[in-house]
Amino acid sequence: MELYILTIIALIAGIVQGVTGFGAGIVMMMVLPMFYALPQSAGISGAISIILCATMVYTYREHIDLKKIVGPSFLYLIVYSIVIHFSTTIDQVLMKKVFGIFLVILCVYYLFINKSDEKKELNLFISLFCIVVSAICDGLFGIGGPLMVLYFLAKTHHTYEYLGTIQTFFMINCIYNTGFRIFKGIITFDHLIIIGCGIIGILIGGMIAKKLVDRLDGTLLKKLTYVMIGISGIINLF
């Protein structure tokens, strides 16, 4: 029963990430902690996500802008590694709630206050903030996508470029994160079956999402993305 439940959850995660560009980790982390400890749950989620990111990278390969990925990935991986090393000394409960409140405020701002569709460039401080906070939350909770979505939405010019570029970023980081967690003994051979079932589910979800993306315009995609950021914030509060 556990395998069936988690396969279905992975399928839903594939649809969500395939449409909005992120969110697979959020969906899976709603359920995985019911069966595994938080560190193992984050590791399983990341390992499952690799294959979906890889397929999306291949699908949108002609629209990827590698120059927009190198710098953020380098900083992200450094911060992530430091956070994993010191994670046992950090008050994760308090940080998770603060992060959740921040994401809800962000969602409300972009959906109801900032009505302009004009693309706004992020200054250096905001860009660094998005990268560093995302890496910290990924290391602590296995959820690092929401702020990187805002970063790449601002840096890219159309839906396919956004999806290809952000999925390349996520793929690089998921591969590194999974290897790091294997090295630390967080992910073991005992998790291979659930990871395999999750991969099947998330691939099916990704195929369904591809059919949906072609029918969505950029404005609707952004609204769906901001809604997912709000849902992520609410989940982090509980």
N, C-alpha and C positions, 0 to 999 in steps of 0.2 A: 504493500500500500504506500509506503514511504517513497518508493521509486516512482510510482505512478503520479503521486502528488507533485513531486519535485520536477518531473518531466513536463507536466502541464504548466507549472509555474515558469519553467524555463521557456516554454513556448510563448507564454504571455510576455515574458521579458524580451524575447526576440522581436515581437511585434512592436512593443513600446520603443525599444532602441532603434529598430529599423525605421520607424516613422519620425521620431524626434531627434535622433542622433545620440541619445544617451538614455539611461533609465533601467537598463538590464540589471545592474547591480542593486538598484533601489528595490525593484520588484522581487528579486531573489532573496534579498536580505530581509524582506518581510516574513519569509517562511523558513529559510535555512536555520536561523537560530533556534527554531523549535526542535530541531533534531541534532544540532551540533553546537559546540561552543563558538563564541563570536569570532575568535581568530581563525578557526577552521572554516566557519561559514564564509568569511570574507575571502579566504583562499580558494574555496570551491567555486564561489561566484566568479572570481577573477579568471580561474582556469577555464570555466565554461564559456566565458565571454570572449576568449581569444579567438575561437573559431568563427563567431559571428562577425567580430571586427575584421578578421582576415577576409571573409567573403565580401563584406561591404567595401573593403579597401580594393579588392579586385574589381568589383562592380563599378566603382567610381574612380578607378585608377587614372583615367585621363583628366580628371578634374582636381587631382591632389596638388597642393602647393607645399612642397617639402621645406621651403625656406621659412614657412610659418610654423614649422613643427620642431626644428632642431633646438632652438633656444629654450622654448618652454619645456621640452622633454628633458633636457639636461638639468635644468633647475628643479623640475618636478621629482626626478629620480634621486637627486641629492637630498632634498627635504624629506622625501618618503623614507629613504634608508635611515636617516637620523631619527625620525619619528618611531619607526619600528623598533629601533634599538632602545629608545627611552620610553616606549609606550606604557610599560608597567608602572612608571612613576607619575603618570598624568591622570588627573581626575577626568576620566572619559565621560562619565555621566553628565557632569556639569558642562563640559565642552560640547557634548552632543546636543544638549538642550539650547545652548547659546547659538550654535550653528543652525539649529532648527528654526529658532525665532528669526534669525537673519534671513534665511531662505524664504520664509513666509512674507516678510517685509518686502523682500526683493520681488517676489511674485506679485504682490499687491501693487507695488510701484509700477512695474512694467505693464500690468494688465489694465489698471484703472487710473493711474496718475499720468504716466508718460504716454500720451496718445500719438505722439509723432512717429511716423514710419521712416523718418530720415535716419540713415545709418550714422552712428556716432562713433568716432574713434576713441579707444580707451587710452588714457594717458599712461605713462610709464608706471606710476604708483599703483593705479587700479589694475593694470596688467599683472604686475608682480604680486599684488594682493590675491588676485584670482588663482594664480599658479600655486603660490605658497599655501594658501588656505585649502585648496583642493588636495594638494599632496598630503597635508596634515590629516584631513578627514578620510582620505583613502587609507592612510596608514593605520588610523584608529578604528574606523568603522567599515572600511571596504566600500565607501561611497565617495568618490572624488569627482563626479561628473558635472554637477550643476553649475559651478562657477566657470569651469572650462567651456561649458556651452556658451555662456555670455561672452567669454574671451573670443572664441572662434566665430560666433555670430557677428561680432564686430570686425573681425579680421578678414572674413570671406565675403564674396560678392553675390553668390547665388546658391540655391539649395544643394546642388550636386557638389559644388566646391566645398561647401560647409560639411556635408556628410562624408565625403572622401577624406578631407583633411583631418577632421576630428576623429574619425575612425582609425586613421593611421596613427594618430597620437595615442589613442586608447590601446591599440594593438601593441605598440612598442611598450607601453607601461604595463599592460596586462602580462606580457611575456616576462618582463623583468620582475614584476611583483610575484608571479607564480614561481619563478626560479628562486627568488629570494626566500619565499615561504617554504619551498622544498628544502632549501639549504638550512633553514632554521628548524626544520622538522615539524612545521605546522601542517603541511600537506604530506600524506604518506600513501603507500600503495592501497591502504584500506579505503581510500576515497575515490579510487579509480572508477568503480562501478557507477557511483552517483554522478561523477563528472561525465562519464560516457553517456548516461541517460540524459543528462542536462544538455549535452552537446546536440543530441538528436532533437530534443525539444526546441532549443534555441534556433537551430537551423531551419526548422519548419516555420517557426515564427518569423524569422528573417525573410523567408520566401513570401509569406503572406504580406509582410510589411512593404516589400518592394512593389507589389501591386497597388498598395494604397498611396505610396509616396508619389507615384506618377500622376495621381489625381488631386494632389494638394498643391495650393499655391504657397508662395513664400510667407505671406502674412499669416495664413492659417497655421503653417508649420511653426512659426514663432509663437503664436498663441498657445498651441498645444505644448510647446517646450516650456513656456512660462508656467502653465498649469502643472506640469510635471515637477518643476522646481518647487512650487508650493506644496504639492503632495509630499515631496521629499522632506520639506521642512516640517510638516505636520508629523510625519513618521518619526523624525528625529526627536520630537518632543516627548514621545511615549516609549 
